[in-house]
Amino acid sequence: MEFEILEKKLEVRFKNKDLLKQAFTHRSYLNENQDFKLDHNERLEFLGDAVIELIVTEHLFKDFPEKAEGDLTNWRAALVNAKMLTSVAEELEFNDFLLLSKGESKELGKARAYILANAFEAFLGALYLDQGYKPCDEFIKKNLLKNLAGIIKDGSYKDSKSKFQEEAQERVSITPSYKVIKESGPDHEKSFIVGVYLGDVLVAEGEGTSKREAEEAAAELALGVKKW
């Protein structure tokens, strides 16, 4: 894998090339490449997650002194969630540099999106270890924080649950409620189906691997059902 191409594209030059390569190494790759000398990227991902959150938080705190904590929290959540990180990783063509098993390389959709978001976090963890805080700050400002204006303009920082609640309270003066309809699977791989109700009326059902994810899915569908 020619990581020099990525360095040139990102205008970043790593001192420790192994850190860069490790950031793109998925756990599955090691299963098929037993002689590979590096570890997978999960520890770097853990570090990068904290680096990203701190830098985004600092910028929001300094750049919007008049904004309340609630707004800043919502904006940060919209910037650092998996969907946004996946989108930025795709823009930067991180997909071309992932080290995956043959089986994992065929997986697309939600599974690949998850891997890309993790690789983005791992890359920032690697960059922090290699070069410190300032280059990470510059990278995030250039590639991630540029999306903030659009998030504020289109209101996408509000999740579907928040949107549905606002609309329901304004239009029908009812606060939505959520109820688990079905729960299945072993403890480590649970699946939930949750219904969202207006009063006693079931509006929509959503599915997810956590109650929160299922509630969000239900609210998103409910907005469509109600055409709100």
Secondary structure, DSSP 8 states (H G I E B T S, - for coil): --HHHHHHHHT---SSHHHHHHHTB-HHHHHH-TT--S--SHHHHHHHHHHHHHHHHHHHHHH-TTS-HHHHHHHHHHHHSHHHHHHHHHHTTGGGG-B--HHHHT--HHHHHHHHHHHHHHHHHHHHHHH-HHHHHHHHHHHTGGGHHHHHHHTTTS-HHHHHHHHHHHHHS---EEEEEEEES-GGG-EEEEEEEETTEEEEEEEESSHHHHHHHHHHHHHHHHT-
